[in-house]
């Protein structure tokens, strides 16, 4: 999760988020190089007195500053398209869960396993334990197994919400009357926190999401207990 003085992306916990992090670093490297180069040219222009009053065009330099940006955009576009296709690729998911956004809480359905359904509300501050985070903890967490492809179907019952877990690289709009789907694989057991990322009303910032990623044996025990 994001912590104090964390200005970058959260630590990834899925192969997709790892790819997004690599792409972010790749793009930032290109942007920093361009920024430094432009600043160098600007400072050079300010500090020299070279003037050519009779130069009307420069075909060579115009060709260079047309081709170089085009090649730069290709270096950014091709990895971006690859990640877009990876995000939409869903092959034989182990299980499917459904997330439904409400004003202002989430409800979940494990329709593959005995019709498990529950609502997930934010815990009030006066009910928090010592090791829980204010405004991020919920009364019913989503429990999911690690190293398994999970498909999630997202919708809403009233207004537009957005189901978002930054550590997984997942952000899916919850739109009334529409089912949006996504998939992810969790790398390691942990707690992951997210929030609704679409302004949905007065209590928009009070409908957090918590995923508890566990081993398969613990997940099966949780299923049997429900």
N, CA, C and O of each residue as an XYZ file, in Angstrom:
904
protein
N       0.836     -1.185      0.000
C       0.000      0.000      0.000
C       0.880      1.248      0.000
O       2.076      1.164      0.279
N       0.307      2.379     -0.305
C       1.041      3.641     -0.287
C       1.324      4.046      1.157
O       0.448      3.952      2.016
N       2.543      4.495      1.419
C       2.934      4.920      2.755
C       3.418      6.358      2.710
O       3.433      6.985      1.650
N       3.814      6.882      3.873
C       4.265      8.260      3.939
C       5.457      8.472      3.011
O       6.316      7.599      2.885
N       5.506      9.636      2.361
C       6.588     10.068      1.461
C       6.787      9.127      0.282
O       7.875      9.078     -0.293
N       5.751      8.381     -0.085
C       5.833      7.511     -1.252
C       5.283      8.277     -2.454
O       4.071      8.447     -2.592
N       6.189      8.738     -3.325
C       5.772      9.537     -4.477
C       5.690      8.718     -5.760
O       5.298      9.239     -6.804
N       6.054      7.456     -5.691
C       6.047      6.617     -6.880
C       4.890      5.621     -6.789
O       4.000      5.765     -5.951
N       4.914      4.613     -7.658
C       3.870      3.593     -7.657
C       4.032      2.673     -6.459
O       5.123      2.544     -5.904
N       2.941      2.037     -6.069
C       3.017      1.051     -4.995
C       3.788     -0.180     -5.463
O       3.910     -0.428     -6.663
N       4.308     -0.946     -4.504
C       4.978     -2.199     -4.838
C       3.986     -3.127     -5.528
O       2.849     -3.281     -5.080
N       4.422     -3.734     -6.607
C       3.512     -4.584     -7.381
C       3.317     -5.930     -6.695
O       4.212     -6.441     -6.021
N       2.135     -6.486     -6.880
C       1.837     -7.823     -6.358
C       1.138     -8.663     -7.416
O       0.375     -9.574     -7.093
N       1.405     -8.350     -8.693
C       0.858     -9.140     -9.787
C       1.754     -8.956    -11.004
O       2.417     -7.927    -11.131
N       1.785     -9.941    -11.903
C       2.600     -9.790    -13.125
C       2.193     -8.573    -13.953
O       3.046     -7.922    -14.556
N       0.902     -8.262    -13.986
C       0.447     -7.113    -14.764
C       1.002     -5.808    -14.190
O       1.468     -4.950    -14.940
N       0.954     -5.656    -12.864
C       1.470     -4.430    -12.257
C       2.975     -4.319    -12.446
O       3.493     -3.209    -12.570
N       3.687     -5.436    -12.472
C       5.119     -5.396    -12.747
C       5.374     -4.817    -14.140
O       6.266     -3.988    -14.323
N       4.581     -5.261    -15.120
C       4.733     -4.734    -16.478
C       4.394     -3.248    -16.536
O       5.065     -2.484    -17.231
N       3.360     -2.837    -15.813
C       3.005     -1.417    -15.781
C       4.110     -0.583    -15.141
O       4.369      0.539    -15.575
N       4.761     -1.124    -14.114
C       5.861     -0.415    -13.467
C       7.047     -0.281    -14.414
O       7.668      0.778    -14.497
N       7.358     -1.370    -15.132
C       8.452     -1.305    -16.109
C       8.148     -0.272    -17.195
O       9.030      0.479    -17.611
N       6.906     -0.242    -17.646
C       6.531      0.716    -18.691
C       6.614      2.143    -18.170
O       7.049      3.043    -18.888
N       6.201      2.353    -16.924
C       6.309      3.680    -16.318
C       7.772      4.137    -16.278
O       8.081      5.270    -16.647
N       8.663      3.258    -15.833
C      10.083      3.614    -15.762
C      10.657      3.870    -17.150
O      11.450      4.791    -17.342
N      10.254      3.054    -18.110
C      10.720      3.214    -19.493
C      10.291      4.571    -20.064
O      11.090      5.276    -20.679
N       9.021      4.925    -19.852
C       8.513      6.196    -20.374
C       9.145      7.389    -19.661
O       9.474      8.390    -20.297
N       9.314      7.285    -18.343
C       9.926      8.385    -17.597
C      11.368      8.615    -18.026
O      11.825      9.757    -18.064
N      12.090      7.548    -18.348
C      13.461      7.698    -18.822
C      13.492      8.483    -20.132
O      14.333      9.363    -20.310
N      12.577      8.166    -21.046
C      12.515      8.883    -22.322
C      12.146     10.348    -22.090
O      12.747     11.241    -22.688
N      11.166     10.598    -21.229
C      10.745     11.979    -20.975
C      11.849     12.801    -20.319
O      12.020     13.977    -20.643
N      12.595     12.197    -19.404
C      13.690     12.925    -18.747
C      14.782     13.263    -19.756
O      15.342     14.359    -19.727
N      15.083     12.324    -20.648
C      16.097     12.587    -21.680
C      15.658     13.730    -22.590
O      16.460     14.601    -22.926
N      14.387     13.730    -22.989
C      13.882     14.803    -23.860
C      13.928     16.137    -23.128
O      14.326     17.148    -23.707
N      13.524     16.149    -21.859
C      13.525     17.397    -21.080
C      14.933     17.968    -20.955
O      15.139     19.167    -21.143
N      15.895     17.116    -20.639
C      17.284     17.579    -20.511
C      17.800     18.117    -21.839
O      18.469     19.149    -21.869
N      17.496     17.429    -22.937
C      17.977     17.858    -24.248
C      17.365     19.206    -24.639
O      18.076     20.079    -25.137
N      16.071     19.389    -24.423
C      15.416     20.654    -24.769
C      15.958     21.797    -23.913
O      16.188     22.896    -24.417
N      16.164     21.540    -22.620
C      16.725     22.578    -21.748
C      18.132     22.963    -22.187
O      18.497     24.137    -22.140
N      18.920     21.987    -22.611
C      20.278     22.272    -23.091
C      20.239     23.160    -24.335
O      21.000     24.122    -24.439
N      19.343     22.833    -25.285
C      19.230     23.655    -26.500
C      18.754     25.068    -26.167
O      19.249     26.039    -26.737
N      17.800     25.186    -25.250
C      17.289     26.509    -24.885
C      18.376     27.371    -24.233
O      18.516     28.550    -24.557
N      19.139     26.777    -23.317
C      20.213     27.535    -22.680
C      21.271     27.954    -23.695
O      21.809     29.059    -23.626
N      21.563     27.054    -24.642
C      22.528     27.408    -25.690
C      22.033     28.574    -26.540
O      22.806     29.459    -26.905
N      20.746     28.564    -26.850
C      20.193     29.646    -27.676
C      20.202     30.974    -26.929
O      20.430     32.027    -27.525
N      19.951     30.920    -25.607
C      19.968     32.159    -24.828
C      21.372     32.746    -24.696
O      21.534     33.962    -24.593
N      22.374     31.887    -24.700
C      23.723     32.327    -24.359
C      24.633     32.564    -25.560
O      25.796     32.926    -25.378
N      24.134     32.369    -26.792
C      24.993     32.672    -27.947
C      24.396     33.826    -28.754
O      23.221     34.163    -28.610
N      25.229     34.418    -29.600
C      24.808     35.575    -30.395
C      24.841     35.267    -31.893
O      24.975     36.170    -32.719
N      24.717     33.976    -32.231
C      24.763     33.579    -33.635
C      23.405     33.843    -34.278
O      22.385     33.325    -33.823
N      23.395     34.648    -35.333
C      22.150     35.024    -36.025
C      22.380     34.912    -37.522
O      23.397     35.360    -38.052
N      21.409     34.304    -38.189
C      21.450     34.259    -39.658
C      20.164     34.896    -40.169
O      19.110     34.260    -40.186
N      20.258     36.151    -40.583
C      19.066     36.911    -40.989
C      18.457     36.394    -42.277
O      17.277     36.629    -42.539
N      19.247     35.687    -43.094
C      18.780     35.329    -44.438
C      18.362     33.856    -44.554
O      18.032     33.400    -45.649
N      18.371     33.111    -43.450
C      17.967     31.704    -43.521
C      16.442     31.609    -43.481
O      15.818     31.993    -42.491
N      15.859     31.107    -44.537
C      14.409     30.992    -44.637
C      13.909     29.586    -44.320
O      12.790     29.443    -43.826
N      14.680     28.565    -44.579
C      14.286     27.194    -44.243
C      15.537     26.346    -44.052
O      16.639     26.713    -44.459
N      15.319     25.194    -43.415
C      16.400     24.227    -43.214
C      15.820     22.836    -43.346
O      15.322     22.266    -42.376
N      15.885     22.294    -44.543
C      15.242     21.009    -44.813
C      15.828     19.880    -43.954
O      15.099     19.000    -43.495
N      17.113     19.913    -43.747
C      17.756     18.823    -42.999
C      17.291     18.798    -41.544
O      16.883     17.755    -41.033
N      17.356     19.960    -40.880
C      16.962     19.992    -39.474
C      15.475     19.732    -39.299
O      15.065     19.131    -38.306
N      14.656     20.180    -40.258
C      13.216     19.904    -40.179
C      12.938     18.412    -40.343
O      12.043     17.866    -39.698
N      13.712     17.757    -41.210
C      13.565     16.305    -41.368
C      13.948     15.586    -40.085
O      13.283     14.633    -39.679
N      15.021     16.041    -39.446
C      15.485     15.404    -38.207
C      14.465     15.577    -37.091
O      14.139     14.617    -36.393
N      13.946     16.830    -36.912
C      13.029     17.000    -35.780
C      11.601     16.521    -36.094
O      10.706     16.670    -35.262
N      11.386     15.953    -37.274
C      10.136     15.238    -37.554
C      10.296     13.739    -37.325
O       9.408     13.091    -36.769
N      11.442     13.185    -37.758
C      11.648     11.740    -37.649
C      11.930     11.316    -36.212
O      11.407     10.305    -35.744
N      12.758     12.091    -35.515
C      13.123     11.699    -34.149
C      11.915     11.612    -33.202
O      11.800     10.629    -32.470
N      11.006     12.608    -33.190
C       9.808     12.446    -32.335
C       8.941     11.254    -32.745
O       8.350     10.590    -31.893
N       8.868     10.984    -34.060
C       8.060      9.836    -34.503
C       8.652      8.523    -33.978
O       7.915      7.647    -33.524
N       9.976      8.389    -34.039
C      10.617      7.188    -33.504
C      10.435      7.095    -31.993
O      10.229      6.009    -31.450
N      10.513      8.248    -31.317
C      10.315      8.260    -29.866
C       8.916      7.791    -29.513
O       8.742      7.018    -28.571
N       7.909      8.249    -30.259
C       6.532      7.815    -29.986
C       6.360      6.321    -30.228
O       5.583      5.668    -29.531
N       7.078      5.772    -31.209
C       7.013      4.332    -31.442
C       7.567      3.555    -30.253
O       7.001      2.535    -29.861
N       8.667      4.030    -29.678
C       9.255      3.369    -28.512
C       8.320      3.409    -27.303
O       8.428      2.574    -26.406
N       7.406      4.375    -27.279
C       6.437      4.438    -26.190
C       5.164      3.655    -26.536
O       4.591      2.991    -25.673
N       4.727      3.732    -27.790
C       3.441      3.138    -28.181
C       3.478      1.613    -28.200
O       2.519      0.972    -27.771
N       4.566      1.023    -28.689
C       4.605     -0.433    -28.831
C       4.523     -1.157    -27.484
O       3.725     -2.086    -27.361
N       5.313     -0.776    -26.461
C       5.121     -1.430    -25.146
C       3.739     -1.156    -24.555
O       3.176     -2.013    -23.874
N       3.189      0.037    -24.813
C       1.867      0.358    -24.288
C       0.801     -0.562    -24.888
O      -0.061     -1.059    -24.165
N       0.852     -0.791    -26.195
C      -0.116     -1.682    -26.842
C       0.024     -3.112    -26.331
O      -0.970     -3.816    -26.153
N       1.253     -3.533    -26.099
C       1.480     -4.890    -25.578
C       0.809     -5.061    -24.224
O       0.168     -6.082    -23.975
N       0.952     -4.065    -23.341
C       0.354     -4.167    -22.015
C      -1.167     -4.119    -22.108
O      -1.852     -4.797    -21.342
N      -1.708     -3.323    -23.038
C      -3.163     -3.274    -23.209
C      -3.723     -4.643    -23.574
O      -4.769     -5.041    -23.062
N      -3.037     -5.365    -24.454
C      -3.489     -6.701    -24.824
C      -3.337     -7.678    -23.655
O      -4.179     -8.557    -23.471
N      -2.264     -7.529    -22.860
C      -2.097     -8.402    -21.695
C      -3.210     -8.190    -20.674
O      -3.655     -9.142    -20.033
N      -3.660     -6.949    -20.522
C      -4.711     -6.651    -19.551
C      -6.033     -7.306    -19.930
O      -6.829     -7.643    -19.054
N      -6.275     -7.489    -21.221
C      -7.554     -8.060    -21.664
C      -7.506     -9.572    -21.832
O      -8.517    -10.187    -22.171
N      -6.351    -10.176    -21.602
C      -6.212    -11.603    -21.855
C      -6.678    -12.395    -20.639
O      -6.099    -12.278    -19.558
N      -7.713    -13.192    -20.812
C      -8.256    -14.013    -19.735
C      -8.303    -15.462    -20.229
O      -9.090    -15.794    -21.115
N      -7.458    -16.320    -19.653
C      -7.393    -17.718    -20.073
C      -7.693    -18.636    -18.896
O      -6.913    -18.723    -17.948
N      -8.826    -19.316    -18.966
C      -9.204    -20.322    -17.969
C      -9.020    -19.840    -16.529
O      -8.202    -20.396    -15.797
N      -9.763    -18.820    -16.114
C      -9.619    -18.366    -14.723
C     -10.057    -19.449    -13.748
O     -10.977    -20.219    -14.023
N      -9.381    -19.494    -12.604
C      -9.726    -20.482    -11.588
C     -11.104    -20.211    -11.004
O     -11.860    -21.141    -10.720
N     -11.429    -18.934    -10.827
C     -12.697    -18.586    -10.221
C     -13.122    -17.208    -10.682
O     -12.316    -16.431    -11.193
N     -14.391    -16.919    -10.495
C     -14.953    -15.622    -10.858
C     -15.653    -15.038     -9.643
O     -16.443    -15.712     -8.981
N     -15.354    -13.779     -9.360
C     -16.095    -13.077     -8.309
C     -16.770    -11.857     -8.933
O     -16.354    -11.362     -9.980
N     -17.802    -11.396     -8.275
C     -18.548    -10.243     -8.771
C     -18.541     -9.159     -7.699
O     -18.850     -9.417     -6.536
N     -18.182     -7.939     -8.109
C     -18.169     -6.784     -7.200
C     -19.254     -5.811     -7.647
O     -19.318     -5.437     -8.818
N     -20.102     -5.405     -6.713
C     -21.209     -4.493     -7.009
C     -21.039     -3.242     -6.148
O     -20.962     -3.327     -4.922
N     -20.982     -2.094     -6.795
C     -20.828     -0.839     -6.086
C     -22.165     -0.257     -5.673
O     -23.119     -0.250     -6.451
N     -22.229      0.227     -4.454
C     -23.434      0.874     -3.924
C     -23.026      2.210     -3.299
O     -21.847      2.451     -3.041
N     -23.989      3.050     -3.068
C     -23.737      4.254     -2.273
C     -23.969      3.905     -0.798
O     -25.124      3.823     -0.380
N     -22.901      3.692      0.021
C     -21.487      3.783     -0.322
C     -20.795      2.600      0.321
O     -20.204      2.721      1.395
N     -20.869      1.469     -0.330
C     -20.201      0.247      0.122
C     -20.115     -0.687     -1.082
O     -20.709     -0.430     -2.129
N     -19.367     -1.773     -0.912
C     -19.233     -2.785     -1.962
C     -19.900     -4.076     -1.488
O     -19.863     -4.403     -0.302
N     -20.492     -4.786     -2.401
C     -20.968     -6.138     -2.095
C     -20.322     -7.111     -3.083
O     -20.036     -6.760     -4.228
N     -20.101     -8.341     -2.612
C     -19.356     -9.320     -3.400
C     -20.116    -10.634     -3.466
O     -20.822    -11.015     -2.532
N     -19.953    -11.324     -4.603
C     -20.581    -12.631     -4.807
C     -19.530    -13.614     -5.306
O     -18.853    -13.362     -6.303
N     -19.400    -14.738     -4.599
C     -18.565    -15.856     -5.059
C     -19.507    -16.894     -5.651
O     -19.806    -17.900     -5.008
N     -19.967    -16.661     -6.847
C     -21.008    -17.517     -7.417
C     -20.504    -18.918     -7.760
O     -21.310    -19.829     -7.949
N     -19.174    -19.108     -7.845
C     -18.624    -20.438     -8.142
C     -18.653    -21.358     -6.931
O     -18.558    -22.576     -7.078
N     -18.784    -20.783     -5.719
C     -18.655    -21.583     -4.502
C     -19.858    -21.360     -3.597
O     -19.865    -20.441     -2.778
N     -20.868    -22.197     -3.746
C     -21.994    -22.238     -2.805
C     -22.671    -20.881     -2.613
O     -23.263    -20.619     -1.566
N     -22.582    -20.047     -3.599
C     -23.308    -18.774     -3.564
C     -22.944    -17.937     -2.333
O     -23.825    -17.481     -1.604
N     -21.646    -17.739     -2.110
C     -21.196    -16.897     -1.001
C     -21.398    -15.438     -1.374
O     -20.911    -14.988     -2.411
N     -22.108    -14.701     -0.541
C     -22.374    -13.286     -0.784
C     -22.206    -12.516      0.522
O     -22.578    -13.009      1.587
N     -21.646    -11.309      0.445
C     -21.542    -10.470      1.637
C     -21.343     -9.023      1.221
O     -20.904     -8.732      0.108
N     -21.673     -8.122      2.135
C     -21.427     -6.692      1.955
C     -20.136     -6.322      2.664
O     -19.758     -6.955      3.650
N     -19.461     -5.296      2.163
C     -18.187     -4.861      2.733
C     -18.266     -3.358      3.011
O     -18.213     -2.532      2.099
N     -18.394     -3.032      4.301
C     -18.477     -1.632      4.724
C     -17.162     -1.191      5.356
O     -16.428     -2.009      5.910
N     -16.871      0.093      5.272
C     -15.714      0.628      5.974
C     -15.934      0.541      7.484
O     -17.031      0.799      7.980
N     -14.867      0.171      8.209
C     -14.963      0.093      9.669
C     -14.905      1.488     10.266
O     -14.019      2.266      9.912
N     -15.821      1.827     11.158
C     -15.725      3.127     11.844
C     -14.458      3.191     12.705
O     -13.916      2.162     13.107
N     -14.003      4.395     12.977
C     -12.762      4.577     13.732
C     -12.841      3.983     15.123
O     -11.834      3.502     15.643
N     -14.012      4.004     15.737
C     -14.129      3.498     17.112
C     -14.175      1.975     17.186
O     -14.226      1.417     18.282
N     -14.156      1.281     16.023
C     -14.164     -0.180     16.010
C     -12.844     -0.764     15.512
O     -12.722     -1.983     15.386
N     -11.857      0.081     15.229
C     -10.597     -0.399     14.670
C      -9.734     -1.072     15.724
O      -9.721     -0.667     16.886
N      -9.011     -2.112     15.301
C      -7.988     -2.723     16.146
C      -6.699     -1.912     16.025
O      -6.592     -1.011     15.193
N      -5.714     -2.250     16.878
C      -4.465     -1.475     16.895
C      -3.678     -1.587     15.593
O      -2.954     -0.660     15.231
N      -3.809     -2.714     14.882
C      -3.029     -2.928     13.669
C      -3.813     -2.636     12.391
O      -3.391     -3.041     11.308
N      -4.951     -1.936     12.497
C      -5.776     -1.648     11.326
C      -5.677     -0.173     10.944
O      -5.397      0.685     11.781
N      -5.910      0.099      9.671
C      -5.732      1.443      9.128
C      -7.069      2.183      9.075
O      -8.075      1.652      8.603
N      -7.052      3.411      9.567
C      -8.258      4.247      9.550
C      -8.645      4.586      8.115
O      -7.787      4.924      7.301
N      -9.925      4.496      7.808
C     -10.520      4.800      6.501
C     -10.158      3.783      5.416
O     -10.545      3.956      4.261
N      -9.412      2.712      5.774
C      -9.056      1.698      4.782
C      -9.539      0.298      5.155
O      -9.673     -0.561      4.283
N      -9.800      0.062      6.427
C     -10.192     -1.272      6.865
C     -11.694     -1.475      6.665
O     -12.477     -0.532      6.777
N     -12.086     -2.725      6.366
C     -13.499     -3.063      6.150
C     -13.905     -4.188      7.094
O     -13.062     -4.876      7.670
N     -15.223     -4.359      7.241
C     -15.697     -5.420      8.138
C     -15.601     -6.794      7.497
O     -15.398     -7.781      8.205
N     -15.741     -6.892      6.173
C     -15.625     -8.173      5.468
C     -14.639     -8.023      4.313
O     -14.913     -7.331      3.332
N     -13.498     -8.675      4.442
C     -12.479     -8.601      3.400
C     -12.764     -9.592      2.273
O     -13.437    -10.602      2.478
N     -12.245     -9.296      1.084
C     -12.268    -10.260     -0.010
C     -11.104    -11.214      0.205
O      -9.958    -10.772      0.287
N     -11.367    -12.491      0.297
C     -10.321    -13.506      0.482
C     -10.109    -14.217     -0.842
O     -11.049    -14.770     -1.413
N      -8.857    -14.203     -1.337
C      -8.543    -14.790     -2.637
C      -7.257    -15.598     -2.552
O      -6.377    -15.277     -1.754
N      -7.136    -16.654     -3.373
C      -5.912    -17.464     -3.366
C      -4.814    -16.806     -4.213
O      -5.094    -16.059     -5.150
N      -3.568    -17.102     -3.859
C      -2.438    -16.588     -4.634
C      -2.118    -17.541     -5.787
O      -2.569    -18.686     -5.800
N      -1.344    -17.061     -6.743
C      -0.856    -17.855     -7.885
C      -1.996    -18.498     -8.671
O      -1.850    -19.603     -9.195
N      -3.107    -17.819     -8.748
C      -4.256    -18.309     -9.515
C      -4.872    -17.134    -10.251
O      -4.951    -16.023     -9.727
N      -5.312    -17.399    -11.487
C      -5.943    -16.323    -12.244
C      -7.373    -16.127    -11.751
O      -8.170    -17.065    -11.718
N      -7.678    -14.897    -11.371
C      -9.000    -14.546    -10.854
C      -9.671    -13.618    -11.854
O      -9.086    -12.628    -12.290
N     -10.902    -13.950    -12.210
C     -11.699    -13.044    -13.051
C     -12.677    -12.299    -12.156
O     -13.325    -12.889    -11.291
N     -12.773    -11.002    -12.376
C     -13.717    -10.201    -11.581
C     -14.681     -9.494    -12.517
O     -14.278     -8.900    -13.517
N     -15.941     -9.567    -12.183
C     -17.000     -8.862    -12.903
C     -17.457     -7.706    -12.027
O     -17.741     -7.897    -10.844
N     -17.529     -6.524    -12.589
C     -17.799     -5.313    -11.801
C     -19.013     -4.601    -12.378
O     -19.113     -4.403    -13.589
N     -19.929     -4.220    -11.504
C     -21.082     -3.432    -11.903
C     -21.497     -2.561    -10.720
O     -20.858     -2.584     -9.668
N     -22.565     -1.799    -10.897
C     -23.047     -0.911     -9.833
C     -24.561     -0.951     -9.806
O     -25.206     -1.297    -10.796
N     -25.120     -0.591     -8.655
C     -26.578     -0.630     -8.503
C     -27.217      0.750     -8.572
O     -28.439      0.857     -8.681
N     -26.408      1.812     -8.510
C     -27.003      3.151     -8.471
C     -26.280      4.137     -9.382
O     -26.836      4.559    -10.396
N     -25.039      4.514     -9.033
C     -24.273      5.465     -9.843
C     -22.954      4.806    -10.246
O     -22.680      3.668     -9.864
N     -22.139      5.527    -11.019
C     -20.863      4.971    -11.469
C     -19.859      4.959    -10.317
O     -19.634      5.982     -9.671
N     -19.264      3.805    -10.068
C     -18.166      3.646     -9.118
C     -16.950      3.131     -9.894
O     -17.007      2.980    -11.114
N     -15.858      2.865     -9.187
C     -14.676      2.313     -9.835
C     -13.930      1.424     -8.847
O     -13.489      1.889     -7.796
N     -13.790      0.142     -9.187
C     -13.139     -0.847     -8.317
C     -11.645     -0.839     -8.622
O     -11.226     -1.217     -9.715
N     -10.847     -0.407     -7.651
C      -9.437     -0.142     -7.911
C      -8.550     -0.738     -6.827
O      -8.763     -0.501     -5.638
N      -7.548     -1.518     -7.250
C      -6.492     -2.025     -6.365
C      -5.151     -1.666     -7.001
O      -4.712     -2.361     -7.917
N      -4.490     -0.611     -6.546
C      -3.242     -0.175     -7.198
C      -2.150     -1.240     -7.224
O      -1.424     -1.332     -8.214
N      -2.009     -2.041     -6.182
C      -0.934     -3.035     -6.135
C      -1.110     -4.129     -7.179
O      -0.145     -4.809     -7.528
N      -2.331     -4.309     -7.682
C      -2.595     -5.299     -8.726
C      -2.656     -4.676    -10.116
O      -2.732     -5.395    -11.112
N      -2.623     -3.351    -10.193
C      -2.756     -2.697    -11.488
C      -4.146     -2.831    -12.066
O      -4.311     -2.899    -13.284
N      -5.164     -2.871    -11.192
C      -6.546     -3.086    -11.633
C      -7.369     -1.844    -11.318
O      -7.368     -1.357    -10.187
N      -8.061     -1.342    -12.316
C      -9.014     -0.242    -12.138
C     -10.136     -0.458    -13.133
O      -9.950     -0.274    -14.336
N     -11.319     -0.853    -12.629
C     -12.447     -1.229    -13.485
C     -13.652     -0.388    -13.095
O     -14.037     -0.362    -11.926
N     -14.245      0.290    -14.050
C     -15.423      1.104    -13.780
C     -16.624      0.214    -13.469
O     -16.859     -0.795    -14.134
N     -17.368      0.605    -12.458
C     -18.612     -0.074    -12.095
C     -19.773      0.786    -12.587
O     -20.100      1.811    -11.990
N     -20.384      0.355    -13.677
C     -21.421      1.141    -14.344
C     -22.775      0.450    -14.205
O     -22.878     -0.741    -14.499
N     -23.815      1.157    -13.768
C     -25.144      0.530    -13.654
C     -25.615     -0.030    -14.994
O     -25.507      0.633    -16.025
N     -26.134     -1.244    -14.969
C     -26.651     -1.868    -16.178
C     -25.597     -2.447    -17.089
O     -25.910     -2.853    -18.209
N     -24.348     -2.498    -16.640
C     -23.269     -3.005    -17.488
C     -22.320     -3.849    -16.647
O     -22.026     -3.506    -15.502
N     -21.839     -4.961    -17.219
C     -20.832     -5.793    -16.555
C     -19.478     -5.564    -17.220
O     -19.300     -5.868    -18.399
N     -18.532     -5.031    -16.464
C     -17.154     -4.917    -16.938
C     -16.328     -6.010    -16.273
O     -16.537     -6.332    -15.104
N     -15.393     -6.575    -17.021
C     -14.613     -7.668    -16.467
C     -13.119     -7.384    -16.559
O     -12.658     -6.627    -17.412
N     -12.394     -8.006    -15.670
C     -10.943     -7.921    -15.656
C     -10.400     -9.172    -15.003
O     -11.160     -9.987    -14.481
N      -9.087     -9.329    -15.029
C      -8.479    -10.490    -14.395
C      -7.142    -10.097    -13.793
O      -6.530     -9.110    -14.202
N      -6.699    -10.871    -12.827
C      -5.417    -10.608    -12.187
C      -4.928    -11.893    -11.529
O      -5.703    -12.816    -11.279
N      -3.643    -11.931    -11.257
C      -3.005    -13.030    -10.526
C      -2.198    -12.418     -9.394
O      -1.415    -11.493     -9.609
N      -2.390    -12.935     -8.194
C      -1.705    -12.389     -7.016
C      -0.428    -13.189     -6.774
O      -0.451    -14.419     -6.760
N       0.682    -12.484     -6.583
C       1.980    -13.149     -6.463
C       2.254    -13.730     -5.085
O       2.838    -14.809     -4.983
N       1.851    -13.048     -4.029
C       2.257    -13.472     -2.679
C       1.158    -13.132     -1.672
O       0.349    -12.234     -1.907
N       1.136    -13.861     -0.540
C       0.131    -13.565      0.498
C       0.369    -12.186      1.105
O       1.498    -11.836      1.448
N      -0.683    -11.423      1.232
C      -0.566    -10.074      1.790
C      -1.956     -9.474      1.944
O      -2.959    -10.101      1.605
N      -1.998     -8.262      2.455
C      -3.210     -7.449      2.437
C      -3.033     -6.358      1.400
O      -1.986     -5.713      1.353
N      -4.036     -6.144      0.574
C      -3.985     -5.081     -0.434
C      -5.192     -4.172     -0.249
O      -6.311     -4.633     -0.025
N      -4.941     -2.885     -0.345
C      -5.979     -1.891     -0.095
C      -6.269     -1.101     -1.367
O      -5.373     -0.824     -2.165
N      -7.526     -0.750     -1.536
C      -7.928      0.097     -2.653
C      -9.135      0.918     -2.239
O      -9.648      0.781     -1.129
N      -9.572      1.761     -3.134
C     -10.733      2.603     -2.859
C     -11.501      2.831     -4.150
O     -10.990      2.590     -5.244
N     -12.726      3.295     -4.011
C     -13.492      3.712     -5.181
C     -12.781      4.898     -5.828
O     -12.428      5.861     -5.147
N     -12.571      4.826     -7.138
C     -11.812      5.866     -7.829
C     -12.675      6.691     -8.782
O     -12.166      7.314     -9.714
N     -13.959      6.688     -8.543
C     -14.880      7.507     -9.331
C     -15.775      8.252     -8.350
O     -16.442      7.638     -7.518
N     -15.788      9.580     -8.452
C     -16.575     10.365     -7.500
C     -18.049      9.961     -7.614
O     -18.675     10.128     -8.661
N     -18.583      9.429     -6.518
C     -19.913      8.815     -6.581
C     -20.876      9.379     -5.547
O     -21.942      8.806     -5.321
N     -20.521     10.482     -4.922
C     -21.439     11.070     -3.963
C     -20.733     11.512     -2.691
O     -19.504     11.569     -2.636
N     -21.526     11.823     -1.670
C     -20.998     12.434     -0.450
C     -19.991     11.545      0.259
O     -18.992     12.042      0.779
N     -20.231     10.243      0.290
C     -19.340      9.316      0.996
C     -18.441      8.535      0.039
O     -18.086      7.387      0.305
N     -18.083      9.159     -1.056
C     -17.225      8.513     -2.053
C     -15.923      8.001     -1.445
O     -15.471      6.910     -1.793
N     -15.317      8.765     -0.549
C     -14.017      8.385      0.009
C     -14.137      7.423      1.185
O     -13.141      7.142      1.853
N     -15.332      6.916      1.450
C     -15.533      6.027      2.592
C     -16.043      4.655      2.149
O     -16.833      4.033      2.858
N     -15.605      4.186      0.999
C     -15.958      2.835      0.562
C     -14.693      2.110      0.085
O     -14.517      1.867     -1.109
N     -13.809      1.766      1.047
C     -12.536      1.126      0.684
C     -12.722     -0.315      0.242
O     -13.794     -0.902      0.389
N     -11.642     -0.870     -0.307
C     -11.598     -2.258     -0.765
C     -10.383     -2.913     -0.110
O      -9.290     -2.348     -0.125
N     -10.569     -4.091      0.460
C      -9.455     -4.818      1.076
C      -9.458     -6.251      0.548
O     -10.458     -6.961      0.656
N      -8.324     -6.666     -0.024
C      -8.138     -8.048     -0.468
C      -7.159     -8.731      0.473
O      -6.062     -8.228      0.714
N      -7.557     -9.862      0.994
C      -6.657    -10.694      1.797
C      -6.230    -11.878      0.939
O      -7.014    -12.794      0.690
N      -4.977    -11.849      0.491
C      -4.452    -12.910     -0.368
C      -3.838    -13.988      0.514
O      -2.994    -13.698      1.363
N      -4.263    -15.236      0.311
C      -3.829    -16.345      1.174
C      -3.423    -17.535      0.301
O      -3.672    -17.556     -0.905
N      -2.801    -18.506      0.930
C      -2.484    -19.755      0.238
C      -3.767    -20.508     -0.091
O      -4.820    -20.249      0.491
N      -3.663    -21.442     -1.032
C      -4.853    -22.172     -1.457
C      -5.477    -22.957     -0.316
O      -6.702    -23.037     -0.226
N      -4.660    -23.541      0.561
C      -5.216    -24.323      1.669
C      -6.024    -23.434      2.611
O      -7.090    -23.833      3.080
N      -5.519    -22.228      2.888
C      -6.271    -21.303      3.743
C      -7.553    -20.831      3.046
O      -8.583    -20.626      3.689
N      -7.471    -20.662      1.724
C      -8.661    -20.235      0.982
C      -9.746    -21.305      1.046
O     -10.923    -20.986      1.213
N      -9.357    -22.567      0.915
C     -10.334    -23.659      0.984
C     -10.959    -23.721      2.380
O     -12.159    -23.961      2.511
N     -10.148    -23.506      3.423
C     -10.696    -23.474      4.780
C     -11.700    -22.338      4.935
O     -12.741    -22.501      5.571
N     -11.377    -21.175      4.343
C     -12.297    -20.043      4.422
C     -13.615    -20.358      3.702
O     -14.692    -20.005      4.182
N     -13.513    -21.036      2.532
C     -14.723    -21.424      1.811
C     -15.584    -22.363      2.654
O     -16.803    -22.204      2.716
N     -14.947    -23.345      3.307
C     -15.701    -24.308      4.107
C     -16.352    -23.657      5.318
O     -17.410    -24.091      5.772
N     -15.704    -22.598      5.843
C     -16.271    -21.929      7.014
C     -17.452    -21.045      6.659
O     -18.195    -20.610      7.539
N     -17.631    -20.773      5.348
C     -18.737    -19.937      4.926
C     -19.847    -20.772      4.278
O     -20.867    -20.224      3.859
